[in-house]
């Protein structure tokens, strides 16, 4: 009977792992959800916070005009005229200066810190504002894990970008990394924009941010586990009933 219970426990663990594997660890990675009063500069969607200390900070763009800067209007604070979102209707952009090397970073407190030694894949779509391309000012985002909502004591884990000079479309980027040994002490995920410009900065937009764990070995799909696990559980329960008679 003990062996049956152990077997059922292993099956259940595999099933739970299969569900967890592949889930996006970033909340509101498409920037569609928001709370609070709509504004123009310096407003971020739900779950995201400013981490640079720069005022007003990174900006939300909204093609519907409901929350954030309207990218379909020329002039004003919009530097993405007639640019659509990669997905949905909203995205975020942070400005990066050439020197000193800092920008309008932003991030979020992860629901659970990453697991030390585990492999992860980060993906996102980028679009550098054409208003800053005159100086070769394409850009992207350096990615950090940090102990708090700032770049102080942050650990760099990778880079998204840079975008292609002259590109007029969203570009997809990925970063594969292994969580550092002190990952449990770094619960904040931070995106810090950078610029490749010679004299001025860049203003990269980012959308569809996804962070997923990558198992070192293949994990069966949930449907496969269900197909295998449920019959095995039924067999186990049947044996357990016979043992009780």
Biotite code that builds the C-alpha atoms (Angstrom):
import biotite.structure as struc

atoms = struc.array([
    struc.Atom([0.000, 0.000, 0.000], chain_id="A", res_id=1, res_name="UNK", atom_name="CA", element="C"),
    struc.Atom([2.867, 2.373, 0.767], chain_id="A", res_id=2, res_name="UNK", atom_name="CA", element="C"),
    struc.Atom([4.294, 1.821, -2.706], chain_id="A", res_id=3, res_name="UNK", atom_name="CA", element="C"),
    struc.Atom([0.929, 2.681, -4.248], chain_id="A", res_id=4, res_name="UNK", atom_name="CA", element="C"),
    struc.Atom([0.731, 5.912, -2.252], chain_id="A", res_id=5, res_name="UNK", atom_name="CA", element="C"),
    struc.Atom([4.291, 6.833, -3.273], chain_id="A", res_id=6, res_name="UNK", atom_name="CA", element="C"),
    struc.Atom([3.490, 6.137, -6.927], chain_id="A", res_id=7, res_name="UNK", atom_name="CA", element="C"),
    struc.Atom([0.366, 8.294, -6.789], chain_id="A", res_id=8, res_name="UNK", atom_name="CA", element="C"),
    struc.Atom([2.356, 11.081, -5.104], chain_id="A", res_id=9, res_name="UNK", atom_name="CA", element="C"),
    struc.Atom([5.001, 10.998, -7.840], chain_id="A", res_id=10, res_name="UNK", atom_name="CA", element="C"),
    struc.Atom([2.335, 11.144, -10.546], chain_id="A", res_id=11, res_name="UNK", atom_name="CA", element="C"),
    struc.Atom([0.679, 14.080, -8.826], chain_id="A", res_id=12, res_name="UNK", atom_name="CA", element="C"),
    struc.Atom([4.040, 15.877, -8.493], chain_id="A", res_id=13, res_name="UNK", atom_name="CA", element="C"),
    struc.Atom([4.777, 15.355, -12.189], chain_id="A", res_id=14, res_name="UNK", atom_name="CA", element="C"),
    struc.Atom([1.355, 16.684, -13.078], chain_id="A", res_id=15, res_name="UNK", atom_name="CA", element="C"),
    struc.Atom([1.812, 19.813, -10.972], chain_id="A", res_id=16, res_name="UNK", atom_name="CA", element="C"),
    struc.Atom([5.303, 20.348, -12.426], chain_id="A", res_id=17, res_name="UNK", atom_name="CA", element="C"),
    struc.Atom([3.933, 19.993, -15.933], chain_id="A", res_id=18, res_name="UNK", atom_name="CA", element="C"),
    struc.Atom([1.370, 22.703, -15.255], chain_id="A", res_id=19, res_name="UNK", atom_name="CA", element="C"),
    struc.Atom([3.932, 25.045, -13.678], chain_id="A", res_id=20, res_name="UNK", atom_name="CA", element="C"),
    struc.Atom([6.479, 24.534, -16.439], chain_id="A", res_id=21, res_name="UNK", atom_name="CA", element="C"),
    struc.Atom([5.809, 26.984, -19.259], chain_id="A", res_id=22, res_name="UNK", atom_name="CA", element="C"),
    struc.Atom([3.709, 29.412, -17.219], chain_id="A", res_id=23, res_name="UNK", atom_name="CA", element="C"),
    struc.Atom([4.581, 33.106, -17.631], chain_id="A", res_id=24, res_name="UNK", atom_name="CA", element="C"),
    struc.Atom([6.197, 34.299, -14.387], chain_id="A", res_id=25, res_name="UNK", atom_name="CA", element="C"),
    struc.Atom([5.624, 37.953, -15.344], chain_id="A", res_id=26, res_name="UNK", atom_name="CA", element="C"),
    struc.Atom([2.267, 39.422, -14.391], chain_id="A", res_id=27, res_name="UNK", atom_name="CA", element="C"),
    struc.Atom([0.613, 41.683, -16.971], chain_id="A", res_id=28, res_name="UNK", atom_name="CA", element="C"),
    struc.Atom([3.457, 41.121, -19.432], chain_id="A", res_id=29, res_name="UNK", atom_name="CA", element="C"),
    struc.Atom([1.348, 42.603, -22.238], chain_id="A", res_id=30, res_name="UNK", atom_name="CA", element="C"),
    struc.Atom([0.702, 45.804, -20.214], chain_id="A", res_id=31, res_name="UNK", atom_name="CA", element="C"),
    struc.Atom([-3.028, 45.613, -20.939], chain_id="A", res_id=32, res_name="UNK", atom_name="CA", element="C"),
    struc.Atom([-4.318, 45.826, -17.366], chain_id="A", res_id=33, res_name="UNK", atom_name="CA", element="C"),
    struc.Atom([-4.241, 49.107, -15.476], chain_id="A", res_id=34, res_name="UNK", atom_name="CA", element="C"),
    struc.Atom([-5.617, 50.793, -12.383], chain_id="A", res_id=35, res_name="UNK", atom_name="CA", element="C"),
    struc.Atom([-5.763, 54.362, -11.215], chain_id="A", res_id=36, res_name="UNK", atom_name="CA", element="C"),
    struc.Atom([-6.284, 57.647, -13.002], chain_id="A", res_id=37, res_name="UNK", atom_name="CA", element="C"),
    struc.Atom([-5.168, 57.746, -16.662], chain_id="A", res_id=38, res_name="UNK", atom_name="CA", element="C"),
    struc.Atom([-2.323, 60.108, -17.422], chain_id="A", res_id=39, res_name="UNK", atom_name="CA", element="C"),
    struc.Atom([0.343, 60.892, -19.967], chain_id="A", res_id=40, res_name="UNK", atom_name="CA", element="C"),
    struc.Atom([4.005, 60.658, -18.966], chain_id="A", res_id=41, res_name="UNK", atom_name="CA", element="C"),
    struc.Atom([5.301, 58.443, -16.212], chain_id="A", res_id=42, res_name="UNK", atom_name="CA", element="C"),
    struc.Atom([2.305, 56.137, -15.819], chain_id="A", res_id=43, res_name="UNK", atom_name="CA", element="C"),
    struc.Atom([2.705, 52.350, -15.782], chain_id="A", res_id=44, res_name="UNK", atom_name="CA", element="C"),
    struc.Atom([0.149, 49.523, -16.057], chain_id="A", res_id=45, res_name="UNK", atom_name="CA", element="C"),
    struc.Atom([-0.816, 47.273, -13.155], chain_id="A", res_id=46, res_name="UNK", atom_name="CA", element="C"),
    struc.Atom([1.948, 45.291, -11.388], chain_id="A", res_id=47, res_name="UNK", atom_name="CA", element="C"),
    struc.Atom([4.737, 47.480, -12.830], chain_id="A", res_id=48, res_name="UNK", atom_name="CA", element="C"),
    struc.Atom([6.677, 50.146, -10.898], chain_id="A", res_id=49, res_name="UNK", atom_name="CA", element="C"),
    struc.Atom([9.256, 52.810, -11.726], chain_id="A", res_id=50, res_name="UNK", atom_name="CA", element="C"),
    struc.Atom([12.725, 51.755, -10.549], chain_id="A", res_id=51, res_name="UNK", atom_name="CA", element="C"),
    struc.Atom([15.057, 54.476, -11.870], chain_id="A", res_id=52, res_name="UNK", atom_name="CA", element="C"),
    struc.Atom([14.283, 57.395, -9.587], chain_id="A", res_id=53, res_name="UNK", atom_name="CA", element="C"),
    struc.Atom([13.948, 59.529, -12.737], chain_id="A", res_id=54, res_name="UNK", atom_name="CA", element="C"),
    struc.Atom([10.840, 61.690, -12.937], chain_id="A", res_id=55, res_name="UNK", atom_name="CA", element="C"),
    struc.Atom([8.425, 61.162, -14.595], chain_id="A", res_id=56, res_name="UNK", atom_name="CA", element="C"),
    struc.Atom([9.962, 57.822, -15.677], chain_id="A", res_id=57, res_name="UNK", atom_name="CA", element="C"),
    struc.Atom([8.918, 55.199, -18.213], chain_id="A", res_id=58, res_name="UNK", atom_name="CA", element="C"),
    struc.Atom([5.666, 55.716, -20.112], chain_id="A", res_id=59, res_name="UNK", atom_name="CA", element="C"),
    struc.Atom([2.649, 53.676, -21.171], chain_id="A", res_id=60, res_name="UNK", atom_name="CA", element="C"),
    struc.Atom([1.427, 53.998, -24.755], chain_id="A", res_id=61, res_name="UNK", atom_name="CA", element="C"),
    struc.Atom([-2.204, 53.220, -25.526], chain_id="A", res_id=62, res_name="UNK", atom_name="CA", element="C"),
    struc.Atom([-3.640, 53.105, -29.049], chain_id="A", res_id=63, res_name="UNK", atom_name="CA", element="C"),
    struc.Atom([-7.175, 53.480, -27.642], chain_id="A", res_id=64, res_name="UNK", atom_name="CA", element="C"),
    struc.Atom([-6.386, 56.665, -25.742], chain_id="A", res_id=65, res_name="UNK", atom_name="CA", element="C"),
    struc.Atom([-7.862, 55.224, -22.541], chain_id="A", res_id=66, res_name="UNK", atom_name="CA", element="C"),
    struc.Atom([-4.655, 55.053, -20.485], chain_id="A", res_id=67, res_name="UNK", atom_name="CA", element="C"),
    struc.Atom([-1.295, 56.637, -21.211], chain_id="A", res_id=68, res_name="UNK", atom_name="CA", element="C"),
    struc.Atom([0.101, 58.423, -24.270], chain_id="A", res_id=69, res_name="UNK", atom_name="CA", element="C"),
    struc.Atom([-1.746, 58.147, -27.578], chain_id="A", res_id=70, res_name="UNK", atom_name="CA", element="C"),
    struc.Atom([0.765, 57.003, -30.253], chain_id="A", res_id=71, res_name="UNK", atom_name="CA", element="C"),
    struc.Atom([-1.479, 57.934, -33.172], chain_id="A", res_id=72, res_name="UNK", atom_name="CA", element="C"),
    struc.Atom([-1.082, 61.658, -32.538], chain_id="A", res_id=73, res_name="UNK", atom_name="CA", element="C"),
    struc.Atom([1.937, 63.532, -33.888], chain_id="A", res_id=74, res_name="UNK", atom_name="CA", element="C"),
    struc.Atom([3.748, 65.914, -31.568], chain_id="A", res_id=75, res_name="UNK", atom_name="CA", element="C"),
    struc.Atom([3.266, 66.324, -27.853], chain_id="A", res_id=76, res_name="UNK", atom_name="CA", element="C"),
    struc.Atom([4.733, 63.502, -25.790], chain_id="A", res_id=77, res_name="UNK", atom_name="CA", element="C"),
    struc.Atom([4.211, 60.838, -28.441], chain_id="A", res_id=78, res_name="UNK", atom_name="CA", element="C"),
    struc.Atom([7.375, 59.515, -30.096], chain_id="A", res_id=79, res_name="UNK", atom_name="CA", element="C"),
    struc.Atom([5.709, 56.486, -31.708], chain_id="A", res_id=80, res_name="UNK", atom_name="CA", element="C"),
    struc.Atom([3.416, 58.153, -34.231], chain_id="A", res_id=81, res_name="UNK", atom_name="CA", element="C"),
    struc.Atom([1.063, 55.628, -35.847], chain_id="A", res_id=82, res_name="UNK", atom_name="CA", element="C"),
    struc.Atom([2.858, 52.660, -34.267], chain_id="A", res_id=83, res_name="UNK", atom_name="CA", element="C"),
    struc.Atom([0.475, 49.836, -33.225], chain_id="A", res_id=84, res_name="UNK", atom_name="CA", element="C"),
    struc.Atom([1.032, 47.653, -30.173], chain_id="A", res_id=85, res_name="UNK", atom_name="CA", element="C"),
    struc.Atom([2.758, 44.329, -30.759], chain_id="A", res_id=86, res_name="UNK", atom_name="CA", element="C"),
    struc.Atom([-0.163, 42.669, -28.966], chain_id="A", res_id=87, res_name="UNK", atom_name="CA", element="C"),
    struc.Atom([-3.363, 44.231, -27.663], chain_id="A", res_id=88, res_name="UNK", atom_name="CA", element="C"),
    struc.Atom([-3.462, 48.020, -27.386], chain_id="A", res_id=89, res_name="UNK", atom_name="CA", element="C"),
    struc.Atom([-0.701, 49.007, -24.921], chain_id="A", res_id=90, res_name="UNK", atom_name="CA", element="C"),
    struc.Atom([3.048, 48.869, -24.427], chain_id="A", res_id=91, res_name="UNK", atom_name="CA", element="C"),
    struc.Atom([5.714, 50.640, -22.330], chain_id="A", res_id=92, res_name="UNK", atom_name="CA", element="C"),
    struc.Atom([8.764, 52.699, -23.357], chain_id="A", res_id=93, res_name="UNK", atom_name="CA", element="C"),
    struc.Atom([11.695, 53.962, -21.306], chain_id="A", res_id=94, res_name="UNK", atom_name="CA", element="C"),
    struc.Atom([14.231, 56.560, -22.441], chain_id="A", res_id=95, res_name="UNK", atom_name="CA", element="C"),
    struc.Atom([17.957, 55.801, -22.260], chain_id="A", res_id=96, res_name="UNK", atom_name="CA", element="C"),
    struc.Atom([20.741, 58.374, -22.228], chain_id="A", res_id=97, res_name="UNK", atom_name="CA", element="C"),
    struc.Atom([24.176, 57.729, -23.721], chain_id="A", res_id=98, res_name="UNK", atom_name="CA", element="C"),
    struc.Atom([26.118, 59.141, -20.760], chain_id="A", res_id=99, res_name="UNK", atom_name="CA", element="C"),
    struc.Atom([25.813, 58.555, -17.945], chain_id="A", res_id=100, res_name="UNK", atom_name="CA", element="C"),
    struc.Atom([24.640, 55.019, -18.714], chain_id="A", res_id=101, res_name="UNK", atom_name="CA", element="C"),
    struc.Atom([21.238, 54.994, -17.102], chain_id="A", res_id=102, res_name="UNK", atom_name="CA", element="C"),
    struc.Atom([17.653, 55.141, -18.242], chain_id="A", res_id=103, res_name="UNK", atom_name="CA", element="C"),
    struc.Atom([14.006, 55.123, -17.240], chain_id="A", res_id=104, res_name="UNK", atom_name="CA", element="C"),
    struc.Atom([14.037, 51.613, -15.807], chain_id="A", res_id=105, res_name="UNK", atom_name="CA", element="C"),
    struc.Atom([10.933, 49.834, -14.541], chain_id="A", res_id=106, res_name="UNK", atom_name="CA", element="C"),
    struc.Atom([10.055, 46.426, -13.185], chain_id="A", res_id=107, res_name="UNK", atom_name="CA", element="C"),
    struc.Atom([7.916, 44.345, -10.879], chain_id="A", res_id=108, res_name="UNK", atom_name="CA", element="C"),
    struc.Atom([8.090, 42.264, -7.721], chain_id="A", res_id=109, res_name="UNK", atom_name="CA", element="C"),
    struc.Atom([7.940, 38.641, -8.833], chain_id="A", res_id=110, res_name="UNK", atom_name="CA", element="C"),
    struc.Atom([5.217, 36.540, -7.246], chain_id="A", res_id=111, res_name="UNK", atom_name="CA", element="C"),
    struc.Atom([7.959, 34.079, -6.266], chain_id="A", res_id=112, res_name="UNK", atom_name="CA", element="C"),
    struc.Atom([11.740, 34.619, -6.566], chain_id="A", res_id=113, res_name="UNK", atom_name="CA", element="C"),
    struc.Atom([13.463, 32.585, -9.259], chain_id="A", res_id=114, res_name="UNK", atom_name="CA", element="C"),
    struc.Atom([15.066, 29.280, -8.283], chain_id="A", res_id=115, res_name="UNK", atom_name="CA", element="C"),
    struc.Atom([18.865, 29.314, -8.060], chain_id="A", res_id=116, res_name="UNK", atom_name="CA", element="C"),
    struc.Atom([20.486, 27.192, -10.754], chain_id="A", res_id=117, res_name="UNK", atom_name="CA", element="C"),
    struc.Atom([17.285, 26.802, -12.789], chain_id="A", res_id=118, res_name="UNK", atom_name="CA", element="C"),
    struc.Atom([17.261, 27.759, -16.473], chain_id="A", res_id=119, res_name="UNK", atom_name="CA", element="C"),
    struc.Atom([14.868, 30.428, -17.729], chain_id="A", res_id=120, res_name="UNK", atom_name="CA", element="C"),
    struc.Atom([13.891, 31.967, -21.058], chain_id="A", res_id=121, res_name="UNK", atom_name="CA", element="C"),
    struc.Atom([12.930, 35.642, -21.297], chain_id="A", res_id=122, res_name="UNK", atom_name="CA", element="C"),
    struc.Atom([11.245, 36.971, -24.427], chain_id="A", res_id=123, res_name="UNK", atom_name="CA", element="C"),
    struc.Atom([9.790, 40.318, -25.525], chain_id="A", res_id=124, res_name="UNK", atom_name="CA", element="C"),
    struc.Atom([9.106, 42.461, -28.586], chain_id="A", res_id=125, res_name="UNK", atom_name="CA", element="C"),
    struc.Atom([10.960, 45.771, -29.072], chain_id="A", res_id=126, res_name="UNK", atom_name="CA", element="C"),
    struc.Atom([10.409, 48.850, -31.238], chain_id="A", res_id=127, res_name="UNK", atom_name="CA", element="C"),
    struc.Atom([12.787, 51.830, -31.074], chain_id="A", res_id=128, res_name="UNK", atom_name="CA", element="C"),
    struc.Atom([11.197, 55.239, -31.598], chain_id="A", res_id=129, res_name="UNK", atom_name="CA", element="C"),
    struc.Atom([11.979, 56.718, -35.029], chain_id="A", res_id=130, res_name="UNK", atom_name="CA", element="C"),
    struc.Atom([12.342, 60.161, -33.408], chain_id="A", res_id=131, res_name="UNK", atom_name="CA", element="C"),
    struc.Atom([15.781, 59.133, -32.119], chain_id="A", res_id=132, res_name="UNK", atom_name="CA", element="C"),
    struc.Atom([17.106, 57.229, -35.143], chain_id="A", res_id=133, res_name="UNK", atom_name="CA", element="C"),
    struc.Atom([18.934, 60.271, -36.567], chain_id="A", res_id=134, res_name="UNK", atom_name="CA", element="C"),
    struc.Atom([21.897, 59.494, -34.308], chain_id="A", res_id=135, res_name="UNK", atom_name="CA", element="C"),
    struc.Atom([21.815, 55.731, -34.738], chain_id="A", res_id=136, res_name="UNK", atom_name="CA", element="C"),
    struc.Atom([19.846, 55.700, -31.545], chain_id="A", res_id=137, res_name="UNK", atom_name="CA", element="C"),
    struc.Atom([18.451, 52.209, -31.569], chain_id="A", res_id=138, res_name="UNK", atom_name="CA", element="C"),
    struc.Atom([18.259, 50.480, -28.245], chain_id="A", res_id=139, res_name="UNK", atom_name="CA", element="C"),
    struc.Atom([16.981, 47.704, -26.088], chain_id="A", res_id=140, res_name="UNK", atom_name="CA", element="C"),
    struc.Atom([16.812, 46.602, -22.472], chain_id="A", res_id=141, res_name="UNK", atom_name="CA", element="C"),
    struc.Atom([19.331, 45.217, -20.034], chain_id="A", res_id=142, res_name="UNK", atom_name="CA", element="C"),
    struc.Atom([17.614, 42.797, -17.676], chain_id="A", res_id=143, res_name="UNK", atom_name="CA", element="C"),
    struc.Atom([18.274, 42.610, -13.943], chain_id="A", res_id=144, res_name="UNK", atom_name="CA", element="C"),
    struc.Atom([17.213, 40.827, -10.790], chain_id="A", res_id=145, res_name="UNK", atom_name="CA", element="C"),
    struc.Atom([17.359, 43.040, -7.718], chain_id="A", res_id=146, res_name="UNK", atom_name="CA", element="C"),
    struc.Atom([16.702, 42.960, -3.959], chain_id="A", res_id=147, res_name="UNK", atom_name="CA", element="C"),
    struc.Atom([14.388, 45.991, -4.188], chain_id="A", res_id=148, res_name="UNK", atom_name="CA", element="C"),
    struc.Atom([12.760, 48.353, -6.689], chain_id="A", res_id=149, res_name="UNK", atom_name="CA", element="C"),
    struc.Atom([16.028, 49.933, -7.807], chain_id="A", res_id=150, res_name="UNK", atom_name="CA", element="C"),
    struc.Atom([19.210, 49.087, -9.689], chain_id="A", res_id=151, res_name="UNK", atom_name="CA", element="C"),
    struc.Atom([21.252, 49.323, -6.504], chain_id="A", res_id=152, res_name="UNK", atom_name="CA", element="C"),
    struc.Atom([22.863, 45.907, -5.897], chain_id="A", res_id=153, res_name="UNK", atom_name="CA", element="C"),
    struc.Atom([21.034, 44.541, -8.965], chain_id="A", res_id=154, res_name="UNK", atom_name="CA", element="C"),
    struc.Atom([22.431, 41.549, -10.854], chain_id="A", res_id=155, res_name="UNK", atom_name="CA", element="C"),
    struc.Atom([22.399, 41.666, -14.652], chain_id="A", res_id=156, res_name="UNK", atom_name="CA", element="C"),
    struc.Atom([21.071, 38.466, -16.228], chain_id="A", res_id=157, res_name="UNK", atom_name="CA", element="C"),
    struc.Atom([20.948, 39.368, -19.917], chain_id="A", res_id=158, res_name="UNK", atom_name="CA", element="C"),
    struc.Atom([20.140, 41.843, -22.689], chain_id="A", res_id=159, res_name="UNK", atom_name="CA", element="C"),
    struc.Atom([17.151, 42.218, -25.022], chain_id="A", res_id=160, res_name="UNK", atom_name="CA", element="C"),
    struc.Atom([18.145, 43.946, -28.292], chain_id="A", res_id=161, res_name="UNK", atom_name="CA", element="C"),
    struc.Atom([19.442, 46.142, -29.733], chain_id="A", res_id=162, res_name="UNK", atom_name="CA", element="C"),
    struc.Atom([16.849, 46.771, -32.399], chain_id="A", res_id=163, res_name="UNK", atom_name="CA", element="C"),
    struc.Atom([17.758, 46.947, -36.083], chain_id="A", res_id=164, res_name="UNK", atom_name="CA", element="C"),
    struc.Atom([18.618, 50.455, -37.359], chain_id="A", res_id=165, res_name="UNK", atom_name="CA", element="C"),
    struc.Atom([15.835, 51.769, -39.563], chain_id="A", res_id=166, res_name="UNK", atom_name="CA", element="C"),
    struc.Atom([13.384, 49.001, -38.615], chain_id="A", res_id=167, res_name="UNK", atom_name="CA", element="C"),
    struc.Atom([9.715, 50.012, -38.846], chain_id="A", res_id=168, res_name="UNK", atom_name="CA", element="C"),
    struc.Atom([8.304, 46.909, -37.179], chain_id="A", res_id=169, res_name="UNK", atom_name="CA", element="C"),
    struc.Atom([8.334, 45.213, -33.808], chain_id="A", res_id=170, res_name="UNK", atom_name="CA", element="C"),
    struc.Atom([11.209, 42.772, -33.396], chain_id="A", res_id=171, res_name="UNK", atom_name="CA", element="C"),
    struc.Atom([11.225, 39.671, -31.190], chain_id="A", res_id=172, res_name="UNK", atom_name="CA", element="C"),
    struc.Atom([14.149, 38.971, -28.843], chain_id="A", res_id=173, res_name="UNK", atom_name="CA", element="C"),
    struc.Atom([14.927, 36.220, -26.351], chain_id="A", res_id=174, res_name="UNK", atom_name="CA", element="C"),
    struc.Atom([17.437, 35.704, -23.543], chain_id="A", res_id=175, res_name="UNK", atom_name="CA", element="C"),
    struc.Atom([18.346, 32.366, -21.991], chain_id="A", res_id=176, res_name="UNK", atom_name="CA", element="C"),
    struc.Atom([19.911, 32.492, -18.521], chain_id="A", res_id=177, res_name="UNK", atom_name="CA", element="C"),
    struc.Atom([20.465, 30.552, -15.336], chain_id="A", res_id=178, res_name="UNK", atom_name="CA", element="C"),
    struc.Atom([19.207, 32.080, -12.097], chain_id="A", res_id=179, res_name="UNK", atom_name="CA", element="C"),
    struc.Atom([22.121, 33.156, -9.844], chain_id="A", res_id=180, res_name="UNK", atom_name="CA", element="C"),
    struc.Atom([22.931, 31.439, -6.563], chain_id="A", res_id=181, res_name="UNK", atom_name="CA", element="C"),
    struc.Atom([21.378, 34.286, -4.563], chain_id="A", res_id=182, res_name="UNK", atom_name="CA", element="C"),
    struc.Atom([18.197, 34.419, -6.652], chain_id="A", res_id=183, res_name="UNK", atom_name="CA", element="C"),
    struc.Atom([16.022, 34.033, -3.560], chain_id="A", res_id=184, res_name="UNK", atom_name="CA", element="C"),
    struc.Atom([17.338, 37.413, -2.361], chain_id="A", res_id=185, res_name="UNK", atom_name="CA", element="C"),
    struc.Atom([16.569, 39.076, -5.733], chain_id="A", res_id=186, res_name="UNK", atom_name="CA", element="C"),
    struc.Atom([12.754, 39.119, -6.009], chain_id="A", res_id=187, res_name="UNK", atom_name="CA", element="C"),
    struc.Atom([12.531, 42.158, -8.326], chain_id="A", res_id=188, res_name="UNK", atom_name="CA", element="C"),
    struc.Atom([12.628, 41.849, -12.120], chain_id="A", res_id=189, res_name="UNK", atom_name="CA", element="C"),
    struc.Atom([13.869, 45.081, -13.756], chain_id="A", res_id=190, res_name="UNK", atom_name="CA", element="C"),
    struc.Atom([14.145, 46.292, -17.366], chain_id="A", res_id=191, res_name="UNK", atom_name="CA", element="C"),
    struc.Atom([16.676, 49.084, -17.905], chain_id="A", res_id=192, res_name="UNK", atom_name="CA", element="C"),
    struc.Atom([16.768, 50.711, -21.382], chain_id="A", res_id=193, res_name="UNK", atom_name="CA", element="C"),
    struc.Atom([20.091, 51.277, -23.127], chain_id="A", res_id=194, res_name="UNK", atom_name="CA", element="C"),
    struc.Atom([21.140, 53.247, -26.208], chain_id="A", res_id=195, res_name="UNK", atom_name="CA", element="C"),
    struc.Atom([23.583, 52.552, -29.036], chain_id="A", res_id=196, res_name="UNK", atom_name="CA", element="C"),
    struc.Atom([23.585, 56.211, -30.076], chain_id="A", res_id=197, res_name="UNK", atom_name="CA", element="C"),
    struc.Atom([26.804, 58.198, -30.367], chain_id="A", res_id=198, res_name="UNK", atom_name="CA", element="C"),
    struc.Atom([25.631, 61.528, -28.977], chain_id="A", res_id=199, res_name="UNK", atom_name="CA", element="C"),
    struc.Atom([22.008, 61.208, -27.911], chain_id="A", res_id=200, res_name="UNK", atom_name="CA", element="C"),
    struc.Atom([19.738, 58.543, -26.471], chain_id="A", res_id=201, res_name="UNK", atom_name="CA", element="C"),
    struc.Atom([17.147, 56.039, -27.590], chain_id="A", res_id=202, res_name="UNK", atom_name="CA", element="C"),
    struc.Atom([13.562, 55.321, -26.641], chain_id="A", res_id=203, res_name="UNK", atom_name="CA", element="C"),
    struc.Atom([12.763, 51.609, -27.061], chain_id="A", res_id=204, res_name="UNK", atom_name="CA", element="C"),
    struc.Atom([9.208, 50.387, -26.672], chain_id="A", res_id=205, res_name="UNK", atom_name="CA", element="C"),
    struc.Atom([8.655, 46.922, -25.208], chain_id="A", res_id=206, res_name="UNK", atom_name="CA", element="C"),
    struc.Atom([5.661, 44.580, -25.314], chain_id="A", res_id=207, res_name="UNK", atom_name="CA", element="C"),
    struc.Atom([4.713, 40.931, -24.691], chain_id="A", res_id=208, res_name="UNK", atom_name="CA", element="C"),
    struc.Atom([7.215, 40.320, -21.882], chain_id="A", res_id=209, res_name="UNK", atom_name="CA", element="C"),
    struc.Atom([7.389, 36.642, -20.956], chain_id="A", res_id=210, res_name="UNK", atom_name="CA", element="C"),
    struc.Atom([9.591, 34.809, -18.452], chain_id="A", res_id=211, res_name="UNK", atom_name="CA", element="C"),
    struc.Atom([9.348, 31.022, -18.268], chain_id="A", res_id=212, res_name="UNK", atom_name="CA", element="C"),
    struc.Atom([11.294, 28.250, -16.607], chain_id="A", res_id=213, res_name="UNK", atom_name="CA", element="C"),
    struc.Atom([13.129, 25.829, -18.875], chain_id="A", res_id=214, res_name="UNK", atom_name="CA", element="C"),
    struc.Atom([13.384, 22.307, -17.482], chain_id="A", res_id=215, res_name="UNK", atom_name="CA", element="C"),
    struc.Atom([16.729, 20.533, -17.903], chain_id="A", res_id=216, res_name="UNK", atom_name="CA", element="C"),
    struc.Atom([14.813, 17.459, -19.076], chain_id="A", res_id=217, res_name="UNK", atom_name="CA", element="C"),
    struc.Atom([11.578, 17.167, -20.997], chain_id="A", res_id=218, res_name="UNK", atom_name="CA", element="C"),
    struc.Atom([8.441, 17.374, -18.855], chain_id="A", res_id=219, res_name="UNK", atom_name="CA", element="C"),
    struc.Atom([5.334, 15.590, -20.155], chain_id="A", res_id=220, res_name="UNK", atom_name="CA", element="C"),
    struc.Atom([2.507, 17.844, -21.229], chain_id="A", res_id=221, res_name="UNK", atom_name="CA", element="C"),
    struc.Atom([-0.408, 18.160, -18.754], chain_id="A", res_id=222, res_name="UNK", atom_name="CA", element="C"),
    struc.Atom([-2.717, 16.270, -21.138], chain_id="A", res_id=223, res_name="UNK", atom_name="CA", element="C"),
    struc.Atom([-0.225, 13.401, -21.332], chain_id="A", res_id=224, res_name="UNK", atom_name="CA", element="C"),
    struc.Atom([0.094, 13.332, -17.573], chain_id="A", res_id=225, res_name="UNK", atom_name="CA", element="C"),
    struc.Atom([-3.669, 13.258, -17.222], chain_id="A", res_id=226, res_name="UNK", atom_name="CA", element="C"),
    struc.Atom([-3.920, 10.379, -19.670], chain_id="A", res_id=227, res_name="UNK", atom_name="CA", element="C"),
    struc.Atom([-1.292, 8.454, -17.777], chain_id="A", res_id=228, res_name="UNK", atom_name="CA", element="C"),
    struc.Atom([-1.912, 9.643, -14.257], chain_id="A", res_id=229, res_name="UNK", atom_name="CA", element="C"),
    struc.Atom([-5.667, 9.159, -13.973], chain_id="A", res_id=230, res_name="UNK", atom_name="CA", element="C"),
    struc.Atom([-5.632, 5.471, -15.085], chain_id="A", res_id=231, res_name="UNK", atom_name="CA", element="C"),
    struc.Atom([-2.699, 4.796, -12.770], chain_id="A", res_id=232, res_name="UNK", atom_name="CA", element="C"),
    struc.Atom([-4.503, 6.480, -9.888], chain_id="A", res_id=233, res_name="UNK", atom_name="CA", element="C"),
    struc.Atom([-7.600, 4.379, -10.625], chain_id="A", res_id=234, res_name="UNK", atom_name="CA", element="C"),
    struc.Atom([-5.476, 1.212, -10.609], chain_id="A", res_id=235, res_name="UNK", atom_name="CA", element="C"),
    struc.Atom([-3.924, 2.284, -7.339], chain_id="A", res_id=236, res_name="UNK", atom_name="CA", element="C"),
    struc.Atom([-7.282, 2.994, -5.748], chain_id="A", res_id=237, res_name="UNK", atom_name="CA", element="C"),
    struc.Atom([-8.580, -0.366, -6.958], chain_id="A", res_id=238, res_name="UNK", atom_name="CA", element="C"),
    struc.Atom([-5.691, -2.191, -5.324], chain_id="A", res_id=239, res_name="UNK", atom_name="CA", element="C"),
    struc.Atom([-6.163, -0.160, -2.172], chain_id="A", res_id=240, res_name="UNK", atom_name="CA", element="C"),
    struc.Atom([-9.832, -1.184, -1.987], chain_id="A", res_id=241, res_name="UNK", atom_name="CA", element="C"),
    struc.Atom([-8.915, -4.875, -2.414], chain_id="A", res_id=242, res_name="UNK", atom_name="CA", element="C"),
    struc.Atom([-6.360, -4.612, 0.354], chain_id="A", res_id=243, res_name="UNK", atom_name="CA", element="C"),
    struc.Atom([-9.010, -3.200, 2.691], chain_id="A", res_id=244, res_name="UNK", atom_name="CA", element="C"),
    struc.Atom([-11.487, -6.075, 2.049], chain_id="A", res_id=245, res_name="UNK", atom_name="CA", element="C"),
])
